[in-house]
Every structure is written in structure tokens, then in C-alpha cells.
Amino acid sequence: MTDSLSTTLAALADPTRRAILARLSRGNASVSELAEPFAMSMPAVSKHLKVLEHAGLITRGRSAQWRPCQLHAGPLKEVAHWVDEFRRFWEESFDRLDDYLQVLKTEERKKEKKHVRKK
Amino acid sequence: MTDSLSTTLAALADPTRRAILARLSRGNASVSELAEPFAMSMPAVSKHLKVLEHAGLITRGRSAQWRPCQLHAGPLKEVAHWVDEFRRFWEESFDRLDDYLQVLKTEERKKEKKHVRKK
């Protein structure tokens, strides 16, 4: 049995499925509305929607005949939570770069002062 | 060709690979050190490491004979950036729940006041 986070990440590992979620973040849409911008066949889109539905990333209307798709962001929260644990690693490396730039600036200023004094 | 974000997400869609990254967030480790907690064979761990290395999530020492693995968090920043675009969706649903709880509390307080007045 696959854990839910792995199922979510596998569902997200496709640019078309991520684009479908981005589209749904702007409002509910039917399968044909979703198929349009991708120039994809309806069965191809349906296949992607099944993967997203299985991962709990979308829900589909049962009553209306056009069965609108709706974004369900719950599993994305789990992804954000997992990846946030590593945030300090990319922020630290950015801080180190920032520290280095400060050192360069200070050295540059010292050189300028020396130059001015010589004049 | 697979885009880099899809490659990263596919690499993360496995609990063992995520556990390896969590282990490396506490410090560099050799393949045998990584294999230990998982009760996995060295070839099985090596296979996972290759997937992580291909996704740019780890780098491996070239000089030392034990070739220590090191976490490389850059691709995780890209994941965080993508998922952050959806943050308002789960925060909104939490806000709605919070609003509802506030309504319930207010109603409860009204009932209590009525009850006190009757006494």
C-alpha cells in the first residue's frame, strides 16, 4: 500500500496535472474546459483527472451532467509541511551568499577610502 | 525530456527516499550508514541514491573512498515555491472553520446568559 504523501507527490510529478490544478485554483471547470488549453483528447484528460482524484487533489460533481472538477488542496498542505522541514537548508545557503556579498562590499569600501586618502 | 520539478517530485514520491533526505538533513552519511536503519541491502539503497542524485537532491563525495552523501536542498525550494501558490486554499478552509467555531462560541455564550437571567 502506498502512503498518501507518496501518492500525492507521484500525482504532482507531471506538468499537465500540475497545470490542471493551477487552472482549478482559478475556479471549477468541466473536463472539456480543462482539455481545451492542452490540445489533448478527452480520454487523455480523463486519465489525468483520475490520477488527481485518486490522490484526493480534486473532487468531481456527482449531480450535474458536466461533473465539474474542484480543487481539493488538503493533500498539498501535507506536501508543504514535509518540504518546510528543509527550508533552513536553502535559506542558510542564501544567508551564506549574503554574508559573502557583505564581506565583498566592506572590502570594496575600504579600498575606496584608501584611494581617496592617497589623492 | 522530463522537466526538473517533475523529476524532483517523482524522486520524492517514495517514503524510503524521503527518509534518506531526512537522515541527511542531520549530517552527511555513507551508503552503509544510510542502509542501516532501513534494513535494506546496499544495492537497494544505491538504487534510491541514484534516483536522488539524478534529481539533484543529493551530491556524493568524489575523493573519499566512502563517498559521503550530502543533502542538496535546491530542488526542494522549487517544490516549496510551487506548493505555496496553493497555500491560500487550505488556509481559507481553515479560516472558514475558525469563523464557524466563533459563531458556535457566541451562540453558546448567549444561551448561558439567558440561562443565568432565568435563575
Interface residues (C-beta under 8 A of the other chain):
Chain A: D3 L5 S6 T7 L9 A10 L12 A13 D14 P15 R18 L21 A22 S25 L71 A73 G74 L76 K77 V79 A80 W82 V83 D84 E85 F86 R87 F89 W90 S93
Chain B: D3 L5 S6 T7 L9 A10 L12 A13 D14 P15 R18 L21 A22 S25 L71 A73 G74 L76 K77 V79 A80 W82 V83 D84 E85 F86 R87 F89 W90 S93
